[in-house]
Every structure is written in C-alpha cells, then in structure tokens.
C-alpha cells in the first residue's frame, strides 16, 4: 500500500479552520474547502514509487494508467474501465455551496454527446456536461453538518413562504397550493429561476430580513441570504428539506435530487465525475431548460443514513450504486487486526486516533491507497474510513 499526498482545494466557501484542525496544523487564513483523495485528473493524489524517469513521487493517475488491471483489479477494469471509479474527499463547508443537482448516467451520456457534437468548448462557462458519467455522492458527517436535500411537501413549503409575509412571494405560495405535487414544484422553481433579476433581488432582500426576524427554522435561510444577497436560490432553498446530520450520520444524493451543503466537516465520496447543474446560490451559469429536464420534481424525506454493523466491525453505508462503497471502523487498542484484503482498489482514511494500515501509522486526515489484491490489515485505535467499489 502507498501513503497518499493529497491536494487541498481553496474554494471560497471552505472553512478556514476545520481541515487544519483535523490535520493538526496551523490555519493559513485562506479557505480550505476540500481535500481530494484518488485519481481525479484535476488534482490526483501522489504516491512515492520509483519511476522510469528517476522521480520518486508520481500522480496516482499515472500509476493506474501504467497498469490498470494490477492497480484496480480485472473486475474493476471490466466494469468501470481503466480508472478509479470514485473520488474520496474531506469536505469542510464554512459557507453554503451552490444549490445543485446531478444527472443520471443516461442523461450525462446524452448531454455530453450533444455538447461535443455542437463543439462547445469543455472549459466554456456555459458548458453543462464535463464528462459522460453520472455523479451520485454520499456525505458522512464528522461534525454536526447542515444541508438541504430534496423537495419538501408543497403545502409545507407554501406555509413557510407565507409566514415571511412578503407580498411578492404570495403567487409562489398560491401555485404550491393549487396544483398536483409535481406540477406545483416545477412551476414554482421555474418561476423563481426565470423571474426578473432586479425584482427577485428586492424580494430576496425582504425575505432575508423576515427570516432574520423570525429566527428558529428560518435561521438557515437568513444565513444563506447573508452569503448570497439577492440570489434567487435563497427562495429556491425554501422548497427543500433542511437537515442537520450528527457525526456518523450520512446523506446519499442520487440523480435529480436538488441539494446544497451549508456548514460542517464531513467525508464525501462520489462517482468520478464533474457533472453539476446549478440552480442557485452561485454566480456561475444556470442552464434552466436542462436543469428542469434533470430535476426530479417529487417531495422526498431527506433519508438520513446510519451505518449497518457487521461481525467484522465494519460499519457500511448502504447505497444503490456500484462506483463506490463507503464504510468505517472504530478500532480499539488491543483488538485483533482486521483483514481488509480485497480484489478491488481501496483508499483508507484516518479521521481520529492513531490507526495503523499495514506497516503505516496514520494520523487524522492521512490516507493510503491499497491496490487490488494487496494484503491490507488495520489495527490500532481511532476511526478509519474505507472506500472501495462493488465490482
């Protein structure tokens, strides 16, 4: 197995303190939003292995490309191709992320092919599909973690909007009460995203003041509006379920489910894709027609996941996808080592204590890559997350 050297991404919404506190280092003063672990071409992890050109440290992308079957295992390559199918992250939100949704696999393939056929540059601001893959994801809280996930019942959303007492929001509440569920949610989100920007900015300002005054359940929306003054996404956010995860709890975000992370530290795993359709809380391009085609307009419960324990001590977060499988181990001093040897590639991440993976001691925030079939035993104390695939 190989110790990973990982890149921290300084996105503006990142916490300035959460990742440094986990790693036990001093904050730099700049936002530290995500630490990436894996083989995403945008910021691949690096490992120390001798290379043909004499260098010692190599990107994990290059190592896998040189021997896909050896690093990933034949079954993984056959099912997902010659690349690591998932990206593992530590995510530290100090401010709300954009309100967004992800396509399913067929939608991603069709959308990517269409933009390629129309020669839309891959780095164009208005480009929607960066690749032909879907992007299901799972976030597991390490601290109390706030987010928005899925539409709430239209009548509940109508009551929440009406309580603000803003005349310009009354038509939205009326629509939510007057139509069947799917039609109501579709019409209201469409109206919010296509409203006159100046009029919407005035509405958001008034709504933010009302939310601040009401407090309680409205406090998250006041906080969102503070970060995104005048943004229509503040009103769109009120259509969604608010959820607070406790440490160890998780959310799975499937295709078509609108969501946003608001604040907290967590372990995130996702299919290795960059396909995001935004619907608010962002200065970036919003492709309204495509967004309305992708979103699932149905009320859902947030679906908080808790890990299911096995006799081996592995606690698994069950999801309906094969690109990733996330579990954790709470290791105790003096316990027998746990054998994690598998025919699939793995990344092991320590988040507390002093776990040991093979011959490597891991501090919180440190991780290792385990090639398919390589012996992997873990021991020591603390919490260790295991990321792999279902092949």
Phi and psi in degrees as a GROMACS rama.xvg file:
@    title "Ramachandran Plot"
@    xaxis  label "Phi"
@    yaxis  label "Psi"
@TYPE xy
-127.285  130.463  UNK-2
-68.2934  137.729  UNK-3
-97.1451  139.459  UNK-4
-106.594  121.95  UNK-5
-118.818  152.986  UNK-6
-94.9158  136.195  UNK-7
-100.861  126.997  UNK-8
-92.8743  129.106  UNK-9
-93.8129  50.2872  UNK-10
-62.5082  150.111  UNK-11
-61.2125  -28.5596  UNK-12
-80.7972  -3.85379  UNK-13
-71.5409  152.32  UNK-14
-70.9819  145.013  UNK-15
-85.8467  -11.0229  UNK-16
-124.27  -26.0814  UNK-17
-65.5479  -48.9113  UNK-18
-68.3331  -44.1161  UNK-19
-56.9218  -38.7588  UNK-20
-64.2461  -40.247  UNK-21
-63.1836  -42.2121  UNK-22
-79.9192  -12.8812  UNK-23
73.4145  34.8949  UNK-24
-123.758  165.542  UNK-25
-75.8978  140.153  UNK-26
-62.1638  148.702  UNK-27
-91.3844  -13.8868  UNK-28
96.9194  -17.617  UNK-29
-96.6863  155.949  UNK-30
-60.5092  138.243  UNK-31
-125.296  98.8456  UNK-32
-91.4919  -47.6135  UNK-33
-141.788  137.313  UNK-34
-109.056  119.111  UNK-35
-93.5647  134.585  UNK-36
-128.005  115.317  UNK-37
148.339  -151.224  UNK-38
-127.801  40.176  UNK-39
-74.2342  132.056  UNK-40
-61.8095  -21.2019  UNK-41
-69.315  -30.2069  UNK-42
-164.022  69.8012  UNK-43
-68.2661  145.825  UNK-44
-63.8704  159.787  UNK-45
-121.18  144.687  UNK-46
-128.487  160.614  UNK-47
-101.554  104.627  UNK-48
-143.098  144.301  UNK-49
-60.5847  136.168  UNK-50
-116.144  162.929  UNK-51
-61.915  -31.8141  UNK-52
-85.7622  6.19118  UNK-53
92.7243  -10.0679  UNK-54
-74.4228  154.406  UNK-55
-97.3602  -38.8195  UNK-56
-97.9595  131.078  UNK-57
-129.441  146.805  UNK-58
-65.3189  141.167  UNK-59
-61.1555  -29.6489  UNK-60
-58.0055  -44.0971  UNK-61
-67.7232  -40.3265  UNK-62
-61.9672  -44.6024  UNK-63
-68.4812  -41.3709  UNK-64
-61.9522  -31.2354  UNK-65
-72.4987  -26.0784  UNK-66
-155.69  71.2847  UNK-67
-57.7957  -46.4654  UNK-68
-65.6317  -37.3297  UNK-69
-70.3519  -38.2165  UNK-70
-83.932  -38.7528  UNK-71
-100.646  -21.9719  UNK-72
92.5438  144.029  UNK-73
-58.1693  -38.7906  UNK-74
-65.9974  -39.6622  UNK-75
-65.718  -43.3228  UNK-76
-64.0041  -41.4348  UNK-77
-63.6638  -37.1575  UNK-78
-84.5968  -37.5835  UNK-79
-119.965  -5.77639  UNK-80
91.6548  179.251  UNK-81
-84.5089  49.2729  UNK-82
-148.294  156.668  UNK-83
-66.2311  123.513  UNK-84
-77.0753  -9.09363  UNK-85
-129.725  161.844  UNK-86
-125.593  128.064  UNK-87
-104.044  139.84  UNK-88
-138.189  154.181  UNK-89
-101.017  122.801  UNK-90
-112.826  130.163  UNK-91
-127.885  98.3304  UNK-92
-92.2677  117.969  UNK-93
-100.463  -13.0517  UNK-94
-147.677  162.737  UNK-95
-61.8881  140.215  UNK-96
-82.22  172.238  UNK-97
-64.707  149.752  UNK-98
-74.5961  125.044  UNK-99
-150.314  170.057  UNK-100
-149.074  154.723  UNK-101
-119.566  145.771  UNK-102
-78.1201  162.07  UNK-103
-82.1766  179.119  UNK-104
-65.0439  -43.3895  UNK-105
-65.3036  -40.5643  UNK-106
-64.6983  -41.2743  UNK-107
-64.4371  -43.0965  UNK-108
-63.9449  -43.4173  UNK-109
-68.8323  -43.0452  UNK-110
-65.338  -41.6326  UNK-111
-65.1502  -44.0512  UNK-112
-62.66  -38.6814  UNK-113
-65.1963  -45.0505  UNK-114
-69.7992  -33.405  UNK-115
-65.273  -42.3983  UNK-116
-63.4883  -34.243  UNK-117
-87.7627  3.93377  UNK-118
57.9578  38.9431  UNK-119
-74.6582  121.041  UNK-120
-56.1023  139.749  UNK-121
-62.5795  -26.3809  UNK-122
-101.375  11.3948  UNK-123
-67.9308  139.13  UNK-124
-58.8327  -28.2664  UNK-125
-93.5874  3.84244  UNK-126
-70.5438  132.355  UNK-127
-96.6156  -44.1627  UNK-128
-108.118  112.867  UNK-129
-85.2991  -19.3316  UNK-130
-156.593  -178.75  UNK-131
-104.116  26.4527  UNK-132
-116.141  156.784  UNK-133
-86.1108  172.769  UNK-134
-139.995  59.567  UNK-135
-63.828  151.097  UNK-136
-149.732  159.981  UNK-137
-134.908  132.019  UNK-138
-116.981  128.164  UNK-139
-116.169  124.295  UNK-140
-74.2265  134.259  UNK-141
-99.9352  -24.3768  UNK-142
-130.908  171.221  UNK-143
-50.7484  131.725  UNK-144
-133.788  120.909  UNK-145
-99.1642  140.548  UNK-146
-158.746  173.636  UNK-147
-118.466  138.416  UNK-148
-153.025  110.901  UNK-149
74.1253  157.147  UNK-150
-72.8622  140.031  UNK-151
-88.4309  175.37  UNK-152
-60.191  136.537  UNK-153
-54.5426  -40.0194  UNK-154
-65.8364  -37.1025  UNK-155
-65.196  -42.7861  UNK-156
-64.3414  -39.1251  UNK-157
-61.5298  -44.0725  UNK-158
-63.477  -40.6021  UNK-159
-64.7909  -40.3944  UNK-160
-70.3869  -41.4279  UNK-161
-63.0497  -35.0056  UNK-162
-64.2502  -18.7017  UNK-163
-70.3091  -24.0515  UNK-164
70.4733  32.5643  UNK-165
-104.065  119.131  UNK-166
-57.9903  -39.4004  UNK-167
-69.4238  -13.6409  UNK-168
-92.6734  -10.9922  UNK-169
-58.9475  -40.0716  UNK-170
-59.0114  -34.6233  UNK-171
-66.5911  -43.1503  UNK-172
-62.7571  -39.7722  UNK-173
-63.4435  -41.6133  UNK-174
-62.3976  -41.4146  UNK-175
-64.1579  -28.1326  UNK-176
-88.1321  -21.0172  UNK-177
-97.6104  -9.3829  UNK-178
-124.152  162.562  UNK-179
-58.1041  157.954  UNK-180
-51.2257  -55.0693  UNK-181
-62.6208  -45.2685  UNK-182
-64.2356  -39.7231  UNK-183
-62.3876  -49.3126  UNK-184
-64.2239  -41.1962  UNK-185
-63.5082  -47.3241  UNK-186
-63.9737  -41.1189  UNK-187
-70.2248  -44.7992  UNK-188
-62.8415  -40.4654  UNK-189
-60.3122  -44.918  UNK-190
-62.9049  -40.3686  UNK-191
-63.9976  -45.4762  UNK-192
-77.1869  -18.219  UNK-193
-109.824  6.64897  UNK-194
-67.1809  157.151  UNK-195
-58.9592  125.489  UNK-196
-57.3175  -40.7221  UNK-197
-68.3434  -42.3384  UNK-198
-65.4341  -40.8617  UNK-199
-64.6063  -39.5339  UNK-200
-59.9283  -39.9949  UNK-201
-65.2311  -41.5287  UNK-202
-62.41  -43.9997  UNK-203
-64.1347  -40.4857  UNK-204
-60.5293  -45.0139  UNK-205
-66.4334  -40.3279  UNK-206
-65.3233  -37.9784  UNK-207
-64.1339  -41.6974  UNK-208
-64.6484  -40.0155  UNK-209
-66.4452  -42.0971  UNK-210
-63.1667  -38.7577  UNK-211
-63.3164  -40.0883  UNK-212
-69.9417  -40.4583  UNK-213
-73.0876  -37.852  UNK-214
63.0283  -156.634  UNK-215
56.0238  -122.969  UNK-216
-65.0187  -15.6337  UNK-217
-91.1458  -8.21505  UNK-218
-58.3149  -41.302  UNK-219
-59.6577  -36.1761  UNK-220
-73.4138  -33.5597  UNK-221
-63.6473  -40.5713  UNK-222
-66.0591  -41.8532  UNK-223
-60.7441  -45.6784  UNK-224
-63.6092  -30.9224  UNK-225
-61.8768  -38.2779  UNK-226
-83.2825  -26.0908  UNK-227
-130.77  66.0225  UNK-228
-60.8781  130.647  UNK-229
78.509  -0.061617  UNK-230
-80.0836  130.596  UNK-231
-59.9768  -24.0471  UNK-232
-61.414  -22.4186  UNK-233
-61.975  -41.4127  UNK-234
-74.0689  -40.6804  UNK-235
-59.3527  -35.4919  UNK-236
-61.2093  -28.2006  UNK-237
-72.6342  -9.75586  UNK-238
-82.544  -10.6568  UNK-239
-104.271  160.338  UNK-240
-72.8698  131.503  UNK-241
-90.9684  135.907  UNK-242
-139.082  140.87  UNK-243
-117.444  116.883  UNK-244
-85.8015  141.777  UNK-245
-95.3513  157.69  UNK-246
-50.9075  131.454  UNK-247
95.9763  -18.7892  UNK-248
-86.2739  157.84  UNK-249
-142.104  161.991  UNK-250
-125.181  135.644  UNK-251
-103.456  130.395  UNK-252
-113.104  105.939  UNK-253
-90.4881  -177.507  UNK-254
-62.3554  140.043  UNK-255
80.9958  -1.3679  UNK-256
-94.2937  113.812  UNK-257
-68.8398  141.181  UNK-258
-160.076  164.272  UNK-259
-157.163  139.133  UNK-260
-91.3823  136.935  UNK-261
-106.828  -46.7772  UNK-262
-166.436  139.879  UNK-263
133.511  173.229  UNK-264
-114.384  132.643  UNK-265
-154.109  167.879  UNK-266
-98.3061  123.901  UNK-267
-117.978  140.287  UNK-268
-134.388  143.232  UNK-269
-152.038  161.369  UNK-270
-64.7252  149.207  UNK-271
-77.0731  78.0638  UNK-272
-143.599  158.989  UNK-273
-115.139  16.5666  UNK-274
-81.7607  109.01  UNK-275
-133.084  126.844  UNK-276
-107.859  118.471  UNK-277
-91.49  148.141  UNK-278
-135.18  25.906  UNK-279
144.345  170.776  UNK-280
60.0813  43.963  UNK-281
-163.11  147.441  UNK-282
-85.4723  -3.62914  UNK-283
-77.895  168.904  UNK-284
-61.6584  135.81  UNK-285
-116.353  113.778  UNK-286
-89.0519  87.402  UNK-287
-61.0694  -48.6771  UNK-288
-58.1494  -44.4443  UNK-289
-69.4557  -38.438  UNK-290
-58.5776  -46.6788  UNK-291
-66.032  -23.7149  UNK-292
-78.1212  -27.9368  UNK-293
-90.1263  -36.059  UNK-294
-64.8409  138.607  UNK-295
-89.3293  109.419  UNK-296
-89.0203  78.1211  UNK-297
-149.808  141.685  UNK-298
-74.0467  136.379  UNK-299
-138.854  157.166  UNK-300
-80.7598  150.824  UNK-301
-58.2401  -28.9871  UNK-302
67.6565  57.0674  UNK-303
-66.0773  129.749  UNK-304
-98.7393  140.626  UNK-305
-122.917  142.786  UNK-306
-68.4964  146.314  UNK-307
-99.5001  122.721  UNK-308
-81.1117  149.605  UNK-309
-122.276  165.601  UNK-310
-58.5757  -25.8312  UNK-311
-75.6091  -9.06794  UNK-312
95.3394  -5.61517  UNK-313
-74.6564  132.704  UNK-314
-112.682  110.874  UNK-315
-100.923  136.326  UNK-316
-93.4914  105.801  UNK-317
-73.3888  129.617  UNK-318
-137.318  161.73  UNK-319
-90.4387  20.6062  UNK-320
-120.168  159.396  UNK-321
-104.353  -16.954  UNK-322
-63.7419  -23.7608  UNK-323
-148.105  156.692  UNK-324
-144.321  116.939  UNK-325
-114.443  133.287  UNK-326
-144.845  172.829  UNK-327
-142.509  159.566  UNK-328
-129.72  131.653  UNK-329
-100.357  102.397  UNK-330
-89.2192  142.067  UNK-331
-118.831  145.677  UNK-332
-61.725  136.006  UNK-333
86.1567  -10.3587  UNK-334
-74.5037  155.057  UNK-335
-64.8138  146.306  UNK-336
-58.2742  148.586  UNK-337
-103.541  125.924  UNK-338
-86.3291  116.033  UNK-339
-109.232  14.8682  UNK-340
-55.1657  131.682  UNK-341
-146.896  160.621  UNK-342
-85.2738  7.28865  UNK-343
-120.367  159.243  UNK-344
-70.7883  151.441  UNK-345
-138.528  149.479  UNK-346
-120.829  128.622  UNK-347
-110.2  128.83  UNK-348
-127.109  124.633  UNK-349
-86.9594  135.843  UNK-350
-121.425  -9.52526  UNK-351
-159.935  162.105  UNK-352
70.4041  -146.691  UNK-353
-139.801  66.8754  UNK-354
-66.0263  159.942  UNK-355
-127.81  127.249  UNK-356
-115.076  112.098  UNK-357
60.0495  -122.512  UNK-358
-97.9105  7.66005  UNK-359
-106.181  126.081  UNK-360
-84.6072  136.203  UNK-361
-118.452  129.859  UNK-362
-91.2257  163.278  UNK-363
-54.0449  131.291  UNK-364
91.9829  -8.3037  UNK-365
-90.7617  153.323  UNK-366
-147.076  162.577  UNK-367
-135.356  152.279  UNK-368
-103.463  130.251  UNK-369
-115.131  110.266  UNK-370
-60.893  155.57  UNK-371
-56.5526  133.097  UNK-372
83.6641  -8.96589  UNK-373
-78.5542  141.661  UNK-374
-58.3065  132.639  UNK-375
-143.969  107.949  UNK-376
-116.712  140.866  UNK-377
-123.124  147.235  UNK-378
-156.379  -167.612  UNK-379
92.0863  -151.624  UNK-380
-129.225  154.027  UNK-381
112.251  -168.587  UNK-382
-109.157  131.969  UNK-383
-129.116  126.423  UNK-384
-95.1623  142.389  UNK-385
-119.927  122.532  UNK-386
-115.345  128.86  UNK-387
-152.087  -162.32  UNK-388
-126.275  169.179  UNK-389
-108.214  105.27  UNK-390
